[in-house]
Amino acid sequence: MLPRPKEVKPLNDFRLQVLFDNGETKIYDMSKLIEEPFYRKLKISTCLILLK
């Protein structure tokens, strides 16, 4: 059975810390994907939030 995400925390530089239901924790670097058209709006939204 594949572990399922239980908790996700945003980190600096477009990284995510993911805790899985089996207790394993991984950090995913999303910085390359954030340049893709599908994710680009997230980058813009993040920049706007940081400016507030």
VMD Tcl script that builds the backbone (N, CA, C; Angstrom):
set m [mol new atoms 156]
animate dup $m
set s [atomselect $m all]
$s set {name element resname resid chain x y z} {
  {N N MET 1 A 0.833 -1.182 0.000}
  {CA C MET 1 A 0.000 0.000 0.000}
  {C C MET 1 A 0.885 1.255 0.000}
  {N N LEU 2 A 0.538 2.207 -0.808}
  {CA C LEU 2 A 1.300 3.448 -0.895}
  {C C LEU 2 A 0.993 4.347 0.299}
  {N N PRO 3 A 2.029 4.973 0.871}
  {CA C PRO 3 A 1.765 5.921 1.954}
  {C C PRO 3 A 1.007 7.133 1.423}
  {N N ARG 4 A 0.122 7.662 2.264}
  {CA C ARG 4 A -0.678 8.830 1.877}
  {C C ARG 4 A -0.223 10.048 2.663}
  {N N PRO 5 A -0.238 11.213 2.037}
  {CA C PRO 5 A 0.142 12.426 2.761}
  {C C PRO 5 A -0.820 12.684 3.926}
  {N N LYS 6 A -0.249 13.010 5.057}
  {CA C LYS 6 A -1.039 13.302 6.253}
  {C C LYS 6 A -0.984 14.798 6.571}
  {N N GLU 7 A 0.173 15.401 6.297}
  {CA C GLU 7 A 0.367 16.820 6.600}
  {C C GLU 7 A 1.374 17.401 5.614}
  {N N VAL 8 A 1.124 18.631 5.164}
  {CA C VAL 8 A 2.038 19.317 4.243}
  {C C VAL 8 A 2.324 20.703 4.811}
  {N N LYS 9 A 3.625 21.036 4.910}
  {CA C LYS 9 A 4.028 22.350 5.409}
  {C C LYS 9 A 4.852 23.054 4.335}
  {N N PRO 10 A 4.525 24.315 4.062}
  {CA C PRO 10 A 5.351 25.063 3.102}
  {C C PRO 10 A 6.660 25.488 3.767}
  {N N LEU 11 A 7.738 25.401 3.015}
  {CA C LEU 11 A 9.056 25.853 3.458}
  {C C LEU 11 A 9.514 26.969 2.532}
  {N N ASN 12 A 10.654 27.544 2.815}
  {CA C ASN 12 A 11.209 28.595 1.947}
  {C C ASN 12 A 11.597 28.039 0.582}
  {N N ASP 13 A 11.690 28.943 -0.369}
  {CA C ASP 13 A 12.183 28.614 -1.718}
  {C C ASP 13 A 11.357 27.552 -2.426}
  {N N PHE 14 A 10.042 27.601 -2.259}
  {CA C PHE 14 A 9.111 26.699 -2.955}
  {C C PHE 14 A 9.362 25.227 -2.652}
  {N N ARG 15 A 9.670 24.932 -1.411}
  {CA C ARG 15 A 9.823 23.542 -0.974}
  {C C ARG 15 A 8.652 23.176 -0.074}
  {N N LEU 16 A 8.294 21.909 -0.070}
  {CA C LEU 16 A 7.213 21.391 0.762}
  {C C LEU 16 A 7.733 20.250 1.620}
  {N N GLN 17 A 7.389 20.278 2.909}
  {CA C GLN 17 A 7.696 19.164 3.804}
  {C C GLN 17 A 6.419 18.350 3.939}
  {N N VAL 18 A 6.487 17.074 3.580}
  {CA C VAL 18 A 5.309 16.213 3.576}
  {C C VAL 18 A 5.494 15.092 4.598}
  {N N LEU 19 A 4.534 14.971 5.508}
  {CA C LEU 19 A 4.499 13.878 6.476}
  {C C LEU 19 A 3.486 12.864 5.972}
  {N N PHE 20 A 3.919 11.610 5.868}
  {CA C PHE 20 A 3.047 10.551 5.373}
  {C C PHE 20 A 2.465 9.750 6.527}
  {N N ASP 21 A 1.385 9.024 6.251}
  {CA C ASP 21 A 0.694 8.270 7.291}
  {C C ASP 21 A 1.523 7.113 7.856}
  {N N ASN 22 A 2.636 6.777 7.214}
  {CA C ASN 22 A 3.518 5.736 7.746}
  {C C ASN 22 A 4.632 6.329 8.619}
  {N N GLY 23 A 4.574 7.652 8.875}
  {CA C GLY 23 A 5.545 8.329 9.719}
  {C C GLY 23 A 6.735 8.902 8.970}
  {N N GLU 24 A 6.868 8.590 7.700}
  {CA C GLU 24 A 7.973 9.086 6.892}
  {C C GLU 24 A 7.758 10.555 6.537}
  {N N THR 25 A 8.840 11.329 6.555}
  {CA C THR 25 A 8.805 12.741 6.170}
  {C C THR 25 A 9.745 12.950 4.997}
  {N N LYS 26 A 9.277 13.691 3.992}
  {CA C LYS 26 A 10.103 14.012 2.824}
  {C C LYS 26 A 9.960 15.490 2.517}
  {N N ILE 27 A 11.002 16.046 1.931}
  {CA C ILE 27 A 10.968 17.429 1.469}
  {C C ILE 27 A 11.045 17.416 -0.052}
  {N N TYR 28 A 10.096 18.091 -0.676}
  {CA C TYR 28 A 10.026 18.151 -2.133}
  {C C TYR 28 A 10.359 19.567 -2.590}
  {N N ASP 29 A 11.275 19.670 -3.526}
  {CA C ASP 29 A 11.668 20.945 -4.105}
  {C C ASP 29 A 10.770 21.213 -5.312}
  {N N MET 30 A 9.911 22.204 -5.186}
  {CA C MET 30 A 8.951 22.523 -6.241}
  {C C MET 30 A 9.422 23.700 -7.104}
  {N N SER 31 A 10.655 24.173 -6.879}
  {CA C SER 31 A 11.127 25.376 -7.567}
  {C C SER 31 A 11.185 25.222 -9.090}
  {N N LYS 32 A 11.461 24.040 -9.575}
  {CA C LYS 32 A 11.483 23.825 -11.029}
  {C C LYS 32 A 10.057 23.817 -11.600}
  {N N LEU 33 A 9.147 23.186 -10.879}
  {CA C LEU 33 A 7.764 23.102 -11.357}
  {C C LEU 33 A 7.046 24.450 -11.323}
  {N N ILE 34 A 7.446 25.335 -10.416}
  {CA C ILE 34 A 6.747 26.607 -10.260}
  {C C ILE 34 A 6.863 27.470 -11.518}
  {N N GLU 35 A 7.808 27.153 -12.387}
  {CA C GLU 35 A 7.955 27.889 -13.650}
  {C C GLU 35 A 7.036 27.346 -14.747}
  {N N GLU 36 A 6.457 26.184 -14.541}
  {CA C GLU 36 A 5.538 25.604 -15.522}
  {C C GLU 36 A 4.228 26.401 -15.530}
  {N N PRO 37 A 3.588 26.545 -16.687}
  {CA C PRO 37 A 2.365 27.340 -16.787}
  {C C PRO 37 A 1.279 26.957 -15.769}
  {N N PHE 38 A 1.126 25.671 -15.498}
  {CA C PHE 38 A 0.076 25.223 -14.578}
  {C C PHE 38 A 0.282 25.775 -13.169}
  {N N TYR 39 A 1.535 25.889 -12.737}
  {CA C TYR 39 A 1.854 26.316 -11.377}
  {C C TYR 39 A 2.224 27.790 -11.261}
  {N N ARG 40 A 2.384 28.474 -12.366}
  {CA C ARG 40 A 2.855 29.859 -12.353}
  {C C ARG 40 A 1.962 30.771 -11.504}
  {N N LYS 41 A 0.658 30.534 -11.502}
  {CA C LYS 41 A -0.246 31.362 -10.696}
  {C C LYS 41 A 0.064 31.225 -9.205}
  {N N LEU 42 A 0.525 30.061 -8.784}
  {CA C LEU 42 A 0.911 29.884 -7.385}
  {C C LEU 42 A 2.107 30.766 -7.034}
  {N N LYS 43 A 3.036 30.890 -7.951}
  {CA C LYS 43 A 4.214 31.726 -7.720}
  {C C LYS 43 A 3.787 33.184 -7.580}
  {N N ILE 44 A 2.903 33.630 -8.444}
  {CA C ILE 44 A 2.424 35.012 -8.390}
  {C C ILE 44 A 1.664 35.245 -7.086}
  {N N SER 45 A 0.802 34.313 -6.690}
  {CA C SER 45 A 0.039 34.447 -5.455}
  {C C SER 45 A 0.962 34.499 -4.248}
  {N N THR 46 A 1.995 33.670 -4.254}
  {CA C THR 46 A 2.951 33.649 -3.147}
  {C C THR 46 A 3.668 34.988 -3.043}
  {N N CYS 47 A 4.053 35.547 -4.155}
  {CA C CYS 47 A 4.735 36.841 -4.145}
  {C C CYS 47 A 3.822 37.922 -3.591}
  {N N LEU 48 A 2.556 37.895 -3.950}
  {CA C LEU 48 A 1.602 38.890 -3.449}
  {C C LEU 48 A 1.406 38.748 -1.940}
  {N N ILE 49 A 1.344 37.530 -1.451}
  {CA C ILE 49 A 1.179 37.301 -0.010}
  {C C ILE 49 A 2.401 37.828 0.735}
  {N N LEU 50 A 3.585 37.605 0.198}
  {CA C LEU 50 A 4.815 38.063 0.855}
  {C C LEU 50 A 4.920 39.571 0.890}
  {N N LEU 51 A 4.283 40.254 -0.067}
  {CA C LEU 51 A 4.327 41.713 -0.110}
  {C C LEU 51 A 3.414 42.363 0.931}
  {N N LYS 52 A 2.426 41.615 1.407}
  {CA C LYS 52 A 1.469 42.193 2.382}
  {C C LYS 52 A 2.099 42.403 3.722}
}
mol reanalyze $m
mol bondsrecalc $m
mol representation Tube
mol addrep $m
